[in-house]
């Protein structure tokens, strides 16, 4: 029994991805949340301003620390977004969805490239465009479920919208 327990524990850390059962539980909400987070981190980085052209050492340390933290979160959420989109693309969307939404492949490709760009840069336009593409994927997702997508005002500091369904 001890060897079986160790084997299970060995496997558990690797079992973090959304299932390949397939379980039928998919939702684009996490990718939208991640896109809003990327936008927010870009805004926070852009808003950091020193008190003078030669700020004191302690202020420089504080700003550098904030930039590092915001950048880490921005990159983590851009990567999480890519993971969520990969799961939808690889596990949920089917050939019939591509026939019904012929631009879906290009939209997913563009979203993945924008998420990479959002990781690499502090680029507000790229972050906003990333949200737009994720929202388009969310709308298609809900339509494939026979649901009516609706856009609602987001409660986040980024403003904008989130795509939900009726």
C-alpha positions in Angstrom: 0.0 0.0 0.0 2.9 2.4 0.8 4.2 2.1 -2.8 0.7 2.8 -4.2 0.3 5.9 -2.0 3.8 7.2 -3.1 2.9 6.6 -6.7 -0.4 8.6 -6.4 1.4 11.4 -4.6 4.0 11.4 -7.4 1.2 11.8 -10.0 -0.8 14.4 -8.2 1.4 17.5 -8.8 1.2 16.7 -12.5 -2.6 16.4 -12.6 -3.3 20.1 -12.7 -4.6 20.5 -16.2 -8.3 20.6 -17.1 -9.3 17.1 -17.7 -9.0 15.1 -20.8 -11.8 12.8 -19.7 -13.6 14.9 -21.3 -15.7 16.1 -18.4 -17.9 18.6 -20.4 -17.1 21.4 -18.0 -15.7 24.3 -19.9 -16.1 28.1 -19.5 -14.4 31.1 -21.0 -14.7 33.1 -17.9 -11.2 32.5 -16.6 -9.6 33.7 -19.8 -11.7 36.9 -19.7 -10.6 37.4 -16.0 -7.0 36.9 -17.0 -7.3 39.4 -19.9 -8.7 42.0 -17.5 -5.8 41.3 -15.1 -3.2 41.8 -17.9 -4.8 45.1 -18.7 -4.8 46.1 -15.1 -1.1 45.2 -14.6 -0.2 47.2 -17.7 -2.1 50.2 -16.3 -0.4 49.9 -12.9 3.0 49.7 -14.5 2.3 52.7 -16.7 1.0 54.7 -13.8 4.2 54.4 -11.7 6.0 57.7 -11.7 9.0 58.8 -9.7 8.7 62.0 -7.6 11.6 63.6 -9.5 14.2 62.8 -12.2 16.5 61.6 -9.5 14.3 60.0 -6.9 15.8 58.8 -3.6 17.2 55.3 -3.4 14.3 54.0 -1.3 11.8 55.3 -3.8 13.7 53.7 -6.7 13.7 50.4 -4.8 9.9 50.6 -4.2 9.2 51.4 -7.8 11.5 48.6 -9.1 9.8 46.2 -6.7 6.3 47.2 -7.9 7.3 46.9 -11.5 8.7 43.4 -10.9 5.5 42.3 -9.0 3.1 43.7 -11.6 5.2 42.2 -14.4 5.1 38.8 -12.8 1.4 38.9 -12.4 0.9 40.2 -15.9 3.0 37.3 -17.3 1.3 34.7 -15.1 -2.2 35.7 -16.2 -1.2 36.0 -19.9 0.1 32.4 -19.7 -3.0 31.2 -17.8 -5.1 32.8 -20.5 -3.2 30.8 -23.1 -3.8 27.7 -21.1 -7.5 28.3 -20.9 -7.8 29.0 -24.6 -5.7 25.9 -25.4 -8.1 23.8 -23.4 -11.1 25.2 -25.2 -9.4 24.8 -28.5 -8.1 21.3 -28.0 -10.8 19.8 -25.9 -14.1 21.7 -26.4 -14.3 23.0 -29.9 -15.1 20.5 -32.6 -15.0 20.3 -36.4 -18.7 21.3 -36.6 -17.8 24.5 -34.7 -15.2 25.3 -37.2 -17.7 24.9 -40.0 -20.2 27.2 -38.3 -17.5 29.7 -37.2 -14.9 29.6 -40.0 -12.8 32.4 -38.4 -12.4 30.5 -35.1 -9.0 29.0 -36.0 -7.6 32.4 -36.9 -9.2 34.0 -33.8 -7.6 31.4 -31.5 -4.2 31.8 -33.3 -4.4 35.6 -33.0 -5.4 35.4 -29.3 -2.4 33.2 -28.5 0.0 35.6 -30.3 -1.6 38.6 -28.5 -1.1 36.8 -25.2 2.5 36.3 -26.0 2.9 39.9 -26.9 1.2 40.9 -23.7 3.7 38.9 -21.8 6.7 40.4 -23.6 5.6 44.1 -23.6 4.0 46.7 -21.5 1.5 47.5 -24.3 -2.0 48.8 -23.4 -3.3 48.4 -27.0 -2.1 44.8 -27.2 -3.7 44.0 -23.8 -7.0 45.6 -24.9 -7.0 43.7 -28.2 -6.3 40.5 -26.2 -9.5 41.1 -24.2 -11.4 41.7 -27.5 -10.3 38.4 -29.0 -11.0 36.5 -25.8 -14.5 38.0 -25.7 -15.1 36.9 -29.3 -14.1 33.4 -28.4 -16.5 33.6 -25.4 -19.3 34.6 -27.6 -18.7 31.8 -30.0 -18.4 29.4 -27.1 -21.8 30.3 -25.7 -23.4 30.2 -29.1 -22.1 26.6 -29.6 -23.9 25.8 -26.4 -27.1 27.2 -27.7 -26.9 30.1 -25.3 -27.3 33.8 -26.0 -24.1 35.7 -25.2 -24.5 39.0 -23.4 -22.0 41.7 -22.6 -22.2 43.2 -19.1 -20.2 46.0 -17.6 -17.3 44.5 -15.7 -16.9 45.2 -12.0 -13.1 45.5 -12.4 -10.9 48.6 -12.3 -10.2 48.0 -16.0 -13.8 48.9 -16.9 -15.0 47.4 -20.1 -17.2 44.3 -20.3 -17.4 40.6 -19.7 -19.2 38.2 -21.9 -21.8 36.0 -20.1 -24.8 34.2 -21.3 -28.6 34.3 -20.8 
